[in-house]
Amino acid sequence: MLPHFLCIGAQEAGTTWLYQRLNEHPHVWMPPINELHYFDHLFVPENRAWTKRQILRSVEQAIRWHVQKEKKINTYYIEYIVSMIGNDIFTEDWYRRTFERKTAVYKIIGDITPEYCMISDRGVEYVRKLLGVVKIIYIIREPVDRALSQIRTNFVRWGVSIPSADEREHFLKEPDIFTRGAYSSYILRWRRAFAERDILFLPFHQLASDPVGFLAAVEKFLGVEPKAWNLKAEPETAPTSGPMKPPPRILDQLERRLQHQREFLVSEFGQDFVG
């Protein structure tokens, strides 16, 4: 009872949307909390400062959601959720136990955690050893748009509604703005460990323009029966508009620093894929 597929990223590229949609699929099962952070906790040391806190927050949200939605509280479900913050958190036994649910039997099991794209070569080798020939989904977003969206998310997280020039400069210097979009390193690393047929790269812009087609590609890749999705294409939220629109100087800095990543993506997938 371990995942048949991982969605490894990218951050700010629709992974939460994919988690929500696949939770609606009758032939797919995922844990009741999004982003388990198991592999990045082990192999991205800087993430350990917040991964346990993130799991605790997700467990609290899952319990609150269950109590609000269900007419009768399932104490066994609550016990299972609470066990995810036990003393053995982020051990292999903890990870295995997360997927040991009757509702997961005979279904395609997944773990969607965008930070997994960042793990080291040793971490990717461990994924292969633990999960075998697991399928990998990687959603690719144009590098500058992805970075701007992450900066905007950080503003919201810190309660900044209209950032000052100093605040924009501060968030631009955050290292993870660039490390989480280092496609040229991450893609090659995962390709060395997994066959091309076991990795699905998807363009983020398709999620907005053709969400049904986007999900159809995922379903075909996972080998599950297509669901009759009732979804409408919605315009992407532009990270370069509104009160958080970056000044031209900062936008120019991002474009220069991320030019290599964009060129790499275009060379690998083509201009239309990158957008």
CORBELJO-V915406 format. One line per field, one symbol per residue. psi: psi as a letter, one per 30 degrees, with the letter a starting at -180 (. if undefined). burial: + if it has 9 or more other C-alpha atoms within 8 Angstrom, else -. A space follows every 10 residues. Layout:
# CORBELJO-V915406
psi = ???
burial = ???
This chain:
# CORBELJO-V915406
psi = ilkflkjgal khggeeeeee efffkfgkkl lfkkifgeef eegiefffff eeeeeeeeee eeeeeeeeek ekkjfeeeee eeffgafgkg leeeeeeefi keffkglkkl jjjfffffll eeeeeeeeee fbikkkkjkk kkeeeeeeee eeeeeeeggj ejkleeeeee fffkefeeef giefeeeeee fffklefgkj kkkeffeeei eeeeeeeeee efhlkkkiki kkkkkkjkfg lafgkkleee eeeeeefgee eeeeeeeefl eeee.
burial = --++++++++ +++++---+- -++-+-++++ +--+-+++++ ++++--++-- ++--++-++- -++--++--- -------+-- ++-++---++ ---+++-++- ---+---+++ +++++++++- --+++-++-- +--+++++++ ++++++++++ ++-+++---- --+----++- ++----++-+ ++++-+--++ +-++---+++ -+++++++++ +--+-+-+++ -+-+------ --+-----++ ---+-----+ +--++--+-- ++-+++---+ ---+-
